[in-house]
Amino acid sequence: MFEKAAMLFLYCETPVHAGSGSSLSIVDLPIQRERITNLPIIQASSLKGVLRAEVERLKGKQIAEALFGPETQRAHEHAGCVSPHDARLLLFPVRSLVGVFAWTTCPLVLERFKREATATGINVDWQVPQLPSNSNQALVASETEVVANATVVLEEFAFSATTSQDAKAIAEWLRGNALPKSNEYQQWKEWLPKRFVILPDDAFRDFTQMATEVITRIRIDQEKKTVAPGALWTEEHLPSETLFYAPIFVSKPLGDKNKIPSELKENDEPSAQKVLELLNDLATSKDNQPYLDRLQIGGDETVGRGIVKVRLLSKLKGQASV
C-alpha cells in the first residue's frame, strides 16, 4: 500500500512526441491521448522508464532497482516501490493575437488537478471557476497581456474576456508551485499570470486537438538525392511551453531486506519516508553536483525533441525543485 506521495511537474522546453504508434488519420504518428477526453497525456510507462534511467545514472543500479524493480529477467523477485501515474495536461500554449501566446486551461482540467493534488497531500487553496462548456467566455487575471478590446483572440477564434479573481489566484499558485524554480525561468513566472486564460471545456479540448505541431519528416536516398521510398511521414508534437503534471506514489522498498540500500532504510527497516526524501534530494540543485534537472521523453531524441524541465512538489519538504 502506498504511504507517501508527490507531484511531478513537466515543463516542455522543446516539442515533445510521446507517440502512440502509427495511425490511419492524416497524421502518421500521433501523440498519446486519453480515450475519454482525447486530451494529450504521457503514459506512465514512458515516464517510469526515463525516471528509472535518470535515477540509475545519478544513484546507481542498486538504488534504481529498489525504486523501480529489477530488470525484466528478474522481475519476479519484487516490484518497485515508486509508482508514477500518467502525466496529464495542465497548461497548453495557444497562439494569441496579442501577447504572442496564452497558457490555456479549462475547468475540467483544473478540477482534475485539484483532486489529484489533494490525493498527494498538496494544499490547493483556490477555487475552480465555472464556465458552461458551450460558452464563448474566457477568464483572465486582472493584469493581462492577451486581451484586446475586451476580447481574447486565440488562433482564429475570439472569446469574450472576463476578469476573474479565481483565475488570478490559480495563475499565482501555478507560478509559485508548478513552473520550474531555477533562475532562467524568472521571466516566464512573470509572464504566466499575464498570459493565463481559462477556456470552456469544449474549446480547450478543440485547441489541444487542432493546435498541436505537425512536422513532416523525410529520409533522403543518398545516391539519388530524393526522398527514399516510404520515407515521407508526419509526426504530431506537443508544443514548447506545455505543462504536465504526474502524481507519484511511494511505498516502502520491497524484496530482500538485506539487499535494500541503507539510504532507503530508517532504523534498519525499509522506509517510504526515506524513498521520498531521496526523490526530493534528486530533484534539488546542489553545488556542482548532478541532479534530476531535465528529462528526455518520447521519440526524436537525436533531433532535439522531448526535453522537459522537471519540478517535484511534495508535502515532505514543501517544495523541492531545480
C-alpha positions in Angstrom: 0.0 0.0 0.0 1.3 3.5 -0.8 2.4 5.6 2.1 3.8 8.8 0.6 3.1 10.9 -2.5 4.5 13.8 -4.5 3.6 15.7 -7.6 6.0 15.9 -10.6 5.6 18.8 -13.0 7.0 18.5 -16.5 7.5 21.7 -18.5 8.2 21.2 -22.2 11.2 23.2 -23.4 11.1 21.6 -26.8 8.3 20.0 -28.8 7.5 16.5 -27.3 6.5 13.4 -29.2 5.2 10.8 -26.8 3.9 8.6 -29.6 1.1 6.1 -29.7 2.2 4.2 -32.9 1.1 4.5 -36.4 -2.3 5.9 -37.4 -4.7 5.8 -40.4 -5.5 9.5 -39.9 -3.9 12.5 -41.7 -1.0 12.3 -39.1 1.0 9.2 -39.5 2.4 9.2 -35.9 0.1 10.9 -33.4 0.7 11.6 -29.8 -0.7 9.7 -26.8 -4.2 10.8 -25.8 -6.8 9.8 -23.2 -9.6 7.6 -24.6 -12.4 9.5 -22.9 -11.4 13.2 -23.1 -8.9 12.9 -26.1 -6.6 15.2 -24.1 -2.9 14.7 -24.6 -1.1 12.5 -22.0 2.3 11.0 -21.4 1.7 7.4 -20.4 3.1 6.2 -17.0 5.2 3.5 -18.7 7.1 6.2 -20.7 7.6 8.3 -17.6 8.7 5.4 -15.4 11.3 4.4 -18.0 13.0 7.8 -18.2 12.9 8.2 -14.4 14.5 4.8 -13.9 17.3 5.7 -16.4 18.0 9.0 -14.6 18.0 7.5 -11.1 20.4 4.8 -12.3 22.6 7.5 -13.8 22.7 9.6 -10.7 22.5 7.0 -7.9 23.5 3.7 -9.4 21.7 0.5 -10.5 21.0 -0.8 -6.9 19.0 2.3 -6.0 17.2 2.2 -9.4 16.2 -1.5 -8.9 15.0 -0.8 -5.3 12.8 2.1 -6.6 11.5 0.7 -9.9 12.0 -3.1 -9.7 14.7 -5.4 -11.2 15.4 -5.9 -14.8 12.8 -8.0 -16.8 14.6 -11.3 -16.4 14.5 -10.9 -12.6 11.1 -9.1 -12.4 9.7 -11.9 -10.3 11.9 -11.0 -7.3 10.0 -7.9 -6.2 8.0 -4.9 -7.5 9.2 -1.4 -7.4 8.2 1.0 -4.7 7.8 4.2 -6.8 4.6 4.4 -8.9 4.4 7.4 -11.3 0.9 7.9 -12.9 0.1 9.2 -16.3 1.3 12.7 -16.9 -1.8 14.8 -17.6 -2.1 18.2 -19.3 -2.4 21.3 -17.1 -1.5 24.2 -19.4 -1.5 24.3 -23.2 0.0 27.2 -25.1 -2.0 28.7 -27.9 -1.1 31.4 -30.4 -2.7 34.8 -29.4 -3.4 37.9 -31.4 -1.7 40.0 -28.7 0.8 38.9 -26.2 2.3 36.3 -28.6 0.7 33.3 -26.9 -1.5 32.3 -24.0 -1.3 29.5 -21.5 -4.7 28.0 -21.6 -6.6 25.5 -19.4 -10.2 24.7 -18.5 -12.4 23.9 -15.5 -12.3 20.1 -16.2 -8.5 20.1 -16.2 -8.3 22.3 -13.1 -10.8 20.2 -11.2 -8.9 17.0 -12.0 -5.6 18.6 -11.0 -7.1 19.8 -7.7 -8.4 16.3 -7.0 -5.1 14.7 -7.6 -3.1 17.3 -5.7 -5.3 16.6 -2.7 -4.6 12.9 -3.1 -0.9 13.6 -2.9 -1.3 15.7 0.2 -0.6 19.1 -1.5 -2.7 22.0 -0.4 -4.5 23.8 -3.2 -6.2 26.9 -1.8 -8.0 28.2 -4.9 -11.5 27.5 -6.3 -12.2 26.4 -9.8 -14.5 28.9 -11.6 -17.4 27.6 -13.6 -17.8 28.1 -17.3 -20.5 26.4 -19.4 -18.9 24.1 -22.0 -20.6 25.8 -24.9 -19.8 29.3 -23.6 -17.9 31.9 -25.6 -16.4 33.4 -22.5 -12.7 33.3 -21.4 -11.5 34.1 -17.9 -8.3 36.1 -17.4 -6.3 37.6 -14.5 -6.6 41.3 -13.7 -3.3 42.2 -15.3 -3.4 40.5 -18.7 -1.5 41.0 -21.9 -3.7 38.8 -24.2 -6.8 40.9 -24.2 -7.7 43.5 -26.9 -11.0 45.4 -26.9 -12.3 43.0 -24.2 -11.6 40.1 -26.4 -9.2 37.2 -26.3 -8.3 36.0 -29.8 -6.6 32.6 -29.9 -5.7 31.3 -33.4 -8.7 32.5 -35.4 -11.3 32.2 -32.5 -12.5 35.1 -30.4 -13.7 34.9 -26.8 -15.3 37.5 -24.6 -12.7 38.3 -21.9 -13.8 38.4 -18.2 -11.5 39.3 -15.3 -11.6 36.7 -12.6 -10.0 36.7 -9.2 -10.2 32.9 -9.2 -8.2 32.9 -12.4 -5.6 35.2 -10.9 -5.3 33.0 -7.8 -4.8 29.9 -9.9 -2.1 31.6 -12.0 -0.3 32.8 -8.9 -0.3 29.3 -7.4 1.0 27.8 -10.6 3.7 30.4 -10.9 4.9 29.7 -7.4 4.5 25.9 -7.3 4.4 24.4 -10.8 6.8 26.3 -13.0 10.5 25.5 -12.7 12.2 27.3 -9.9 15.6 27.9 -11.4 16.7 31.4 -12.3 16.3 31.2 -16.1 12.5 30.8 -15.5 12.1 34.1 -13.6 10.7 35.9 -16.6 8.4 33.0 -17.5 6.9 33.2 -14.0 6.4 36.9 -14.5 4.5 36.2 -17.7 2.3 33.4 -16.5 -0.4 35.5 -14.7 -0.5 38.0 -17.6 -1.0 35.3 -20.3 -3.2 32.9 -18.3 -6.6 32.0 -19.8 -9.3 29.7 -18.6 -11.4 28.5 -21.6 -14.7 26.5 -21.7 -14.0 22.7 -21.7 -15.1 22.1 -25.3 -13.0 25.0 -26.7 -9.9 23.8 -24.7 -10.3 20.3 -26.0 -10.6 21.5 -29.5 -7.3 23.5 -29.3 -5.5 20.5 -27.9 -6.6 18.6 -31.0 -6.1 21.2 -33.6 -3.2 23.4 -32.3 -0.5 20.8 -31.8 2.6 20.9 -34.0 2.5 18.5 -37.0 6.0 18.1 -38.5 6.8 16.5 -41.9 9.9 14.4 -41.9 11.8 12.6 -44.8 14.8 10.4 -45.4 16.9 11.1 -48.4 18.3 8.5 -50.7 22.0 9.4 -50.7 22.6 8.2 -54.2 19.5 9.8 -55.9 19.2 12.8 -53.5 15.5 12.3 -53.5 13.1 11.1 -50.8 13.6 7.4 -50.2 10.6 5.1 -50.9 8.2 5.1 -48.0 10.3 7.6 -46.1 7.9 10.6 -46.0 5.8 10.8 -42.9 4.2 13.3 -40.4 4.6 13.4 -36.7 2.4 15.2 -34.1 4.2 17.0 -31.3 3.1 18.8 -28.2 4.3 22.4 -28.5 7.0 24.0 -26.3 5.8 25.7 -23.2 3.2 23.0 -22.4 2.9 22.0 -18.7 2.1 18.5 -17.5 1.7 17.0 -14.0 2.1 13.5 -12.8 1.3 12.1 -9.3 3.9 9.8 -7.9 3.0 7.4 -5.1 5.6 5.7 -2.9 5.6 2.6 -0.6 8.4 1.1 1.4 11.0 -0.8 -0.7 10.2 -4.5 -1.3 12.2 -7.7 -1.6 15.1 -9.0 0.4 15.7 -6.5 3.2 19.4 -7.2 3.3 19.7 -6.1 -0.3 17.9 -2.8 0.2 20.4 0.2 0.3 20.9 1.7 3.7 19.8 5.1 2.5 16.3 3.7 1.9 16.0 2.4 5.5 15.1 4.0 8.8 16.1 2.2 12.0 17.3 -0.6 9.7 13.8 -1.1 8.2 12.7 -0.2 4.6 11.1 3.2 4.7 8.7 5.0 2.3 9.8 8.3 4.0 13.4 7.7 3.0 12.4 6.9 -0.6 10.5 10.2 -0.8 13.4 12.0 0.8 15.7 10.5 -1.8 13.4 11.7 -4.7 13.3 15.2 -3.2 17.1 15.2 -2.9 17.5 14.1 -6.5 15.3 17.0 -7.7 17.1 19.6 -5.7 20.0 21.6 -7.1 23.4 21.1 -5.4 26.6 23.0 -5.9 28.3 21.5 -8.9 26.6 18.2 -8.4 24.4 16.3 -10.9 20.7 16.2 -10.1 17.4 15.4 -11.7 17.2 18.6 -13.9 15.7 17.6 -17.2 14.3 14.5 -18.8 14.1 13.4 -22.5 10.7 11.9 -23.1 9.3 10.2 -26.2 10.9 10.0 -29.6 13.2 12.1 -31.8 15.9 12.4 -29.2 18.6 12.8 -31.9 16.8 15.8 -33.4 16.4 17.7 -30.1 12.9 16.8 -29.2 11.3 15.7 -25.9 13.3 17.9 -23.5 11.3 18.7 -20.3 12.3 20.6 -17.2 11.2 18.9 -14.0 10.0 20.1 -10.6 9.0 17.9 -7.7 6.5 19.1 -5.1 5.7 17.1 -2.0 4.3 17.5 1.5 7.5 16.2 2.9 9.6 19.3 2.3 7.1 21.7 0.8 8.9 22.5 -2.5 11.8 20.5 -3.9 12.7 21.8 -7.3 15.5 22.8 -9.6 
